[in-house]
Amino acid sequence: MLSKVILIVNVASKCGFTPQYKGLEEIYQSHKDKGLEIIGFPCNQFGSQEPGSSEEITSFCSLNYGVTFPIMAKSDVNGDDASPVYNYLKGEKAGILGLKRIKWNFEKFLIDQNGNVVERFASTTSPSSITPKIDKLLAEGQQASL
C-alpha cells in the first residue's frame, strides 16, 4: 500500500487568510480519494488569531467552511514549544530567504508519498495554485505502483 501525499497547513480562525479553508476543502474533496490528506494545525502565535479551544476551532471550520479534513490540536509552530512535526518540516524545507521559522498563518508544506518534504508555500499562495503540484505527485505515486 502506498502512503499518501500530505499537505500540512498552520491555520487560524481570525486571519486574513482564513478564507483559504474553502480552497483547502475543495482540494480535499476532489483529491482525498486519489491519495491526498490535508492536515490543519491551529496556531495562536501570529497576532493571537486562533484563541479558541480545539472544540471551538473544529466547530468554526465545519460551520463556516465545511471543513472535513483533520484539524489537529492547537500547537506552536515556532520557538521552544514548537510541535515536533513543525520542527521537522522547517528543518527539511526553509522558507523565503532561507528562513526556517514560520512567518504567518497558512504556510503550507507538501509531502510526497515517501515522506519527503517537496515544497513549502507562503501564506499568500492560494490552495488552488498548489493543485497542479499535488496532481503531479499523485500521478508519480500511481506510476510507481504499476
PyMOL commands that set and color helices and strands:
alter all, ss='L'
color gray80, all
select helices_A, chain A and resi 20-34+54-65+84-92+96-98+127-144
alter helices_A, ss='H'
color red, helices_A
select strands_A, chain A and resi 5-11+36-42+108-111+117-121
alter strands_A, ss='S'
color yellow, strands_A
deselect
rebuild
show_as cartoon
